[in-house]
Amino acid sequence: MVTNNKGACLFLITLVASLGGLLFGFDMAVVSGVLPLLKTQFSFSAGLEGWFVSSALVGCIIGVAISGELSDRLGRKKPLILAALLFLLSALGCSMLPSLPGIIVARVMGGIGIGLASNVVPLYISEIAPSHIRGRLVTYYQFAVTLGILVAYLTNSALLNYGITHTNDAPGWWHTLLVDEVWRGMFAVGVIPATLFFFGLFIVPESPRWLDRQPDKKISYRTLLEPQWRKAMIIGILLPLFSQFSGINAIIYYGPSILNNAGISLSNSLLSQIIFGGANMLFTLIAIWKVDSLGRRPLYLVGTAGATISLLLTGICFFAGATTGWAMLVCVLAFLASFAFSIGPLKFVVASEIFPGPIRGRAMAISIMVMWMADTIVGQLTPILLKSIGTAFTFWLFAGFCLIAFITVYKLLPETKGRSLEQIEKDWKNLSSNPTT
C-alpha cells in the first residue's frame, strides 16, 4: 500500500511538472491559428509579422539564459513557479490587452516562461524519478509538449468554427472573445492549464537532490570544461543541435501540402496540422513504453537510422515528382515516428542525466539554448535552401544530419538506463581517470 501511495504521489508530481511542457507546446502552436486573424485586424507589415512571431523566441532565449543560474542557486521549484506565473500573465494579457504592443509584451513574457520550463521541467523530473523509470517520466515532458501542440490545433479549429457559426449572436464581451476577435479566445484557452500549473506547483516538493547538494558558490561553467565532463558537454550540445537539423520543422511546415498531394481533401490547413500533431504525439508513446526497457542508445540508433532513411526516401519522392500518392505520406509519417520516439524526447532525457549535480541546471541550460539557436537557424535557412537547391536536396541535407547524429550516438553516447544520477556522475569520473577502460 505504501508503494502504491508513493507511486501515485510520484505520478501526480510528474503530471503537475509536465503541465509546463503542455504550456510550452500550446504557447508555440497557438500562433498558427492566431496569426492570420491578427494580420487582418492589425494590418501587419512583413516586418511586424516577423516580430510578432519571433517575440516569443526572444523571450525563450531570455528564459533559458537565466534558467540555469536560477535553478542551481534557488532550487528547481521556484523557477517553475515563476514560469507558471509568466504563462498565466501571458495568456491573460494576450486575450485581454487592447493594443498590439501590449500583446507582444505578453508574448515575450510567455516566451520567458517557455525558456524556463524547457530547461527546469525535465531537470526536475529527472531528479525526483527513481532510476528504473527515469527515462519514462522525463519522456512524459516531451509527450506533454506534443499534447499541448495538439490541444492548440484542436481548440483553434473549434473556436474558429464556433465564431463562423455564431456571427449573429447578441453582442457583448463573450461575443468579442469568441466571435468578433476569436483569436483572443484562442489565447484565453491557455489560462486553464497555466492556472492548474501555478497552483499545482505549491503541492509538489523541492527536488531532493538539489536539497542534498545545494550548489557550491565556487562551482562555475568552467567546471564543464574539465576532462571528466568534456564528453558529456559535447553530447549535451550535439544532440539538441541534431534534433533541430533533422528537419522536423520543415516537415511540419510542408504537412498541409503533403497531405493534399496524397489525395486527402482538407477543408483548411488546421485539419492537416491536427493530423500531424496527433501522429507526433502518438509516436512519442513508443519512447515512454520502451526508453527504460530497451535503453537510450538502442532507441536513438534505431530512430536516427529510421529518420535518415525516411528523409532520403522523401527527397527521392520530390526528385522523381512522386508527390501525389501515398508513398510520400508514408515516408513523412515514418520520419515523424522515428523522430517522436528518439530524436525528439531523448535529448531531454539524456541531457537531464549526464551532467554533474552541482551544475546540472546551468549545463542543461546550455544544452537547451543550443536547441533554440538551432531552431532559429533552421527557420531562417530552410526557405533559402528550398529556393536555392530545391526540395529534394534540402531533405537529403536533413538526412545527412540524421546520419551524422547516428554516428555521434554510436561513438559517444553511453547507456544510462537503470543507473542513478550519482552512478552516472561517478562513471564519467572513472572514465576520465581510466580512459582506456
Disulfide bonds with the S-S distance in Angstrom:
none
